[in-house]
Amino acid sequence: MLHINLGQLVSKRSYTIPYTLFRNRYQVLTSTLANSRANTFTLIDIQYAIKLADFLNTPLKELPKPIPIRGYNGRIGLPIITILRIHLRIDRRRQYNVPFLITDLGSHDIILKRKWLAYLGLQLNIRSRWLV
């Protein structure tokens, strides 16, 4: 991954779906932005990642090499230098040790990208907000 472009992050087709993050016998119920066009796997907001890592008793880990980022507004942002590995449960599906890239997402806590959906062979049912 050479760089991340969030240029088409927000669109009229974007919507959220409910999910659970868990680790070390703790869990957090919330929702995530899905169907984004950001060219990455999973993203988590800086402030949310810090709070979540503390609550779930899970350390943030440094990347071996920073990842440059371009925001949805076209501006170059601070490079991504850390990740948070946590477990994810959506619609009774579990995924363990998901690497969330930590960056400033503004009004969203977590974004699950289409690459994540494709990796798991899932599709979004827009009407019911379920994964198929």
VOBA-1610 file (N, C-alpha, C; in pm, whole numbers, padded with zeros to 5 digits, always signed):
BEGIN
Met+00086-00116+00000Met+00000+00000+00000Met+00091+00123+00000Leu+00089+00199-00108Leu+00176+00314-00120Leu+00119+00438-00054His-00009+00463-00074His-00075+00578-00011His-00225+00551-00005Ile-00296+00629+00072Ile-00440+00615+00084Ile-00504+00743+00036Asn-00605+00732-00048Asn-00677+00847-00101Asn-00821+00840-00049Leu-00858+00936+00035Leu-00994+00941+00088Leu-01079+01037+00007Gly-01041+01061-00116Gly-01106+01160-00202Gly-01254+01140-00222Gln-01302+01016-00221Gln-01443+00990-00241Gln-01504+00924-00119Leu-01455+00960-00003Leu-01499+00899+00122Leu-01646+00923+00150Val-01691+01045+00133Val-01829+01079+00164Val-01907+01089+00034Ser-02017+01014+00027Ser-02102+01020-00090Ser-02246+01004-00047Lys-02339+01031-00136Lys-02481+01017-00103Lys-02518+00871-00083Arg-02438+00778-00134Arg-02468+00636-00120Arg-02412+00577+00008Ser-02343+00653+00088Ser-02284+00603+00211Ser-02391+00583+00317Tyr-02372+00482+00399Tyr-02463+00457+00509Tyr-02392+00376+00616Thr-02456+00365+00731Thr-02392+00294+00841Thr-02462+00162+00869Ile-02386+00068+00928Ile-02440-00061+00970Ile-02394-00088+01113Pro-02475-00157+01193Pro-02436-00187+01332Pro-02330-00296+01338Tyr-02245-00291+01440Tyr-02141-00391+01459Tyr-02094-00390+01604Thr-02012-00489+01640Thr-01953-00499+01773Thr-01803-00513+01759Leu-01728-00437+01838Leu-01583-00453+01848Leu-01558-00521+01982Phe-01468-00617+01985Phe-01443-00686+02111Phe-01300-00736+02122Arg-01258-00756+02246Arg-01127-00810+02278Arg-01116-00818+02430Asn-01044-00918+02480Asn-01017-00933+02623Asn-01144-00929+02708Arg-01248-00996+02663Arg-01377-01007+02735Arg-01457-00878+02743Tyr-01418-00777+02671Tyr-01493-00652+02666Tyr-01546-00633+02525Gln-01658-00562+02514Gln-01712-00534+02382Gln-01776-00397+02376Val-01783-00341+02254Val-01842-00210+02230Val-01939-00226+02114Leu-02065-00187+02135Leu-02167-00190+02031Leu-02177-00052+01970Thr-02169-00042+01838Thr-02175+00088+01772Thr-02213+00067+01625Ser-02187+00165+01539Ser-02215+00150+01396Ser-02097+00204+01316Thr-02090+00163+01191Thr-01977+00200+01107Thr-02024+00253+00972Leu-01946+00340+00913Leu-01971+00385+00777Leu-01926+00274+00683Ala-02013+00236+00594Ala-01981+00133+00496Ala-02009+00188+00356Asn-01964+00115+00255Asn-01985+00153+00115Asn-01910+00280+00078Ser-01798+00303+00141Ser-01714+00417+00110Ser-01623+00383-00007Arg-01576+00481-00076Arg-01484+00457-00188Arg-01338+00479-00149Ala-01311+00497-00022Ala-01172+00512+00022Ala-01095+00386-00015Asn-00974+00402-00066Asn-00899+00287-00117Asn-00814+00221-00008Thr-00881+00167+00091Thr-00813+00097+00197Thr-00905-00010+00253Phe-00860-00084+00352Phe-00933-00197+00410Phe-01022-00150+00525Thr-00964-00100+00633Thr-01039-00051+00749Thr-00969+00072+00806Leu-01048+00169+00852Leu-00994+00291+00912Leu-01063+00316+01046Ile-00991+00376+01140Ile-01047+00413+01270Ile-00996+00552+01305Asp-01085+00633+01365Asp-01049+00769+01404Asp-00949+00768+01519Ile-00859+00865+01521Ile-00753+00872+01622Ile-00809+00872+01765Gln-00899+00965+01793Gln-00952+00976+01930Gln-01029+00850+01970Tyr-01107+00796+01878Tyr-01184+00674+01905Tyr-01089+00556+01930Ala-00983+00547+01851Ala-00885+00438+01867Ala-00819+00442+02004Ile-00783+00561+02050Ile-00718+00575+02181Ile-00813+00530+02292Lys-00937+00577+02288Lys-01036+00538+02389Lys-01066+00388+02384Leu-01081+00336+02263Leu-01113+00195+02245Leu-00997+00106+02291Ala-00875+00142+02257Ala-00758+00065+02299Ala-00748+00061+02451Asp-00778+00173+02515Asp-00775+00178+02661Asp-00885+00090+02721Phe-01007+00102+02669Phe-01119+00025+02721Phe-01102-00126+02699Leu-01054-00164+02580Leu-01037-00305+02547Leu-00903-00361+02595Asn-00821-00275+02656Asn-00689-00315+02705Asn-00604-00378+02593Thr-00598-00304+02482Thr-00528-00350+02363Thr-00431-00240+02317Pro-00304-00272+02296Pro-00208-00167+02259Pro-00221-00124+02113Leu-00186+00002+02089Leu-00169+00051+01952Leu-00031+00005+01907Lys-00019-00029+01778Lys+00110-00076+01727Lys+00158+00014+01614Glu+00289+00042+01617Glu+00348+00125+01511Glu+00368+00044+01384Leu+00347+00110+01271Leu+00373+00048+01142Leu+00523+00056+01112Pro+00577-00040+01037Pro+00719-00034+01005Pro+00754+00085+00915Lys+00654+00130+00836Lys+00675+00242+00744Lys+00547+00327+00741Pro+00557+00460+00753Pro+00437+00544+00748Pro+00365+00534+00613Ile+00232+00548+00616Ile+00151+00545+00494Ile+00100+00687+00469Pro+00141+00750+00357Pro+00091+00884+00325Pro-00060+00880+00301Ile-00129+00991+00329Ile-00274+00995+00313Ile-00318+01126+00250Arg-00419+01117+00167Arg-00482+01235+00106Arg-00627+01234+00151Gly-00674+01343+00210Gly-00809+01350+00265Gly-00916+01359+00159Tyr-01042+01346+00202Tyr-01155+01353+00110Tyr-01162+01488+00040Asn-01102+01590+00102Asn-01101+01725+00043Asn-00981+01747-00049Gly-00900+01643-00071Gly-00785+01653-00160Gly-00656+01696-00093Arg-00663+01739+00033Arg-00543+01783+00103Arg-00463+01665+00157Ile-00332+01682+00155Ile-00243+01581+00212Ile-00252+01591+00363Gly-00274+01478+00428Gly-00285+01475+00574Gly-00162+01414+00637Leu-00166+01402+00767Leu-00055+01338+00838Leu-00052+01190+00801Pro+00067+01134+00783Pro+00075+00993+00745Pro+00025+00902+00858Ile-00025+00787+00819Ile-00069+00687+00917Ile+00054+00614+00967Ile+00070+00611+01100Ile+00189+00548+01157Ile+00155+00437+01257Thr+00025+00425+01294Thr-00013+00323+01391Thr-00139+00249+01348Ile-00155+00128+01402Ile-00275+00048+01380Ile-00326-00003+01514Leu-00451-00045+01511Leu-00513-00110+01626Leu-00572-00241+01576Arg-00530-00351+01637Arg-00583-00484+01599Arg-00689-00524+01702Ile-00813-00535+01653Ile-00923-00575+01738Ile-01014-00671+01662His-01103-00736+01734His-01198-00830+01673His-01325-00755+01637Leu-01392-00805+01534Leu-01509-00739+01479Leu-01620-00842+01461Arg-01744-00806+01500Arg-01859-00893+01478Arg-01969-00812+01413Ile-02012-00857+01294Ile-02122-00794+01221Ile-02213-00905+01172Asp-02342-00893+01199Asp-02441-00992+01152Asp-02398-01135+01183Arg-02356-01161+01304Arg-02314-01293+01350Arg-02186-01344+01283Arg-02120-01260+01207Arg-01992-01296+01146Arg-01881-01238+01232Arg-01778-01317+01258Arg-01665-01269+01338Arg-01539-01267+01254Gln-01460-01164+01279Gln-01330-01152+01215Gln-01232-01112+01325Tyr-01123-01187+01336Tyr-01029-01166+01446Tyr-00906-01089+01402Asn-00854-01007+01494Asn-00731-00929+01473Asn-00735-00844+01346Val-00844-00774+01328Val-00859-00686+01212Val-00767-00565+01232Pro-00680-00536+01134Pro-00591-00420+01146Pro-00662-00292+01102Phe-00692-00203+01196Phe-00753-00074+01167Phe-00644+00032+01158Leu-00634+00099+01044Leu-00539+00209+01028Leu-00593+00330+01102Ile-00510+00393+01183Ile-00553+00504+01268Ile-00524+00637+01199Thr-00631+00716+01179Thr-00619+00847+01115Thr-00734+00936+01160Asp-00732+01062+01122Asp-00839+01155+01156Asp-00953+01137+01057Leu-01068+01088+01105Leu-01183+01064+01017Leu-01292+01170+01030Gly-01270+01269+01114Gly-01370+01374+01129Gly-01494+01325+01202Ser-01604+01309+01131Ser-01731+01275+01196Ser-01761+01126+01204His-01670+01041+01161His-01692+00896+01167His-01589+00832+01260Asp-01634+00731+01336Asp-01541+00659+01423Asp-01466+00550+01348Ile-01538+00475+01266Ile-01478+00363+01192Ile-01537+00358+01052Ile-01454+00321+00956Ile-01500+00302+00819Ile-01453+00164+00773Leu-01548+00084+00728Leu-01516-00045+00667Leu-01530-00026+00517Lys-01424-00047+00447Lys-01414-00017+00306Lys-01460-00134+00220Arg-01487-00107+00098Arg-01528-00212+00004Arg-01425-00322-00008Lys-01296-00289+00010Lys-01193-00393+00004Lys-01213-00494+00117Trp-01260-00447+00232Trp-01290-00536+00344Trp-01406-00628+00306Leu-01512-00570+00248Leu-01627-00649+00204Leu-01586-00752+00099Ala-01506-00709+00003Ala-01461-00799-00103Ala-01375-00912-00047Tyr-01288-00880+00046Tyr-01201-00980+00108Tyr-01283-01091+00174Leu-01394-01052+00237Leu-01480-01149+00304Leu-01589-01206+00213Gly-01595-01157+00089Gly-01697-01206-00004Gly-01837-01162+00034Leu-01851-01042+00090Leu-01980-00991+00137Leu-02029-00878+00049Gln-02160-00857+00053Gln-02223-00744-00013Gln-02315-00676+00087Leu-02343-00549+00065Leu-02433-00474+00153Leu-02574-00476+00098Asn-02671-00509+00183Asn-02812-00494+00148Asn-02852-00355+00197Ile-02867-00263+00105Ile-02888-00124+00139Ile-03020-00103+00214Arg-03125-00171+00173Arg-03255-00153+00237Arg-03255-00196+00383Ser-03201-00313+00413Ser-03205-00364+00551Ser-03080-00333+00630Arg-02976-00279+00564Arg-02846-00251+00628Arg-02785-00377+00689Trp-02794-00485+00614Trp-02735-00613+00653Trp-02632-00653+00550Leu-02544-00742+00592Leu-02445-00798+00500Leu-02500-00927+00441Val-02478-00945+00312Val-02526-01063+00242Val-02408-01147+00199
//
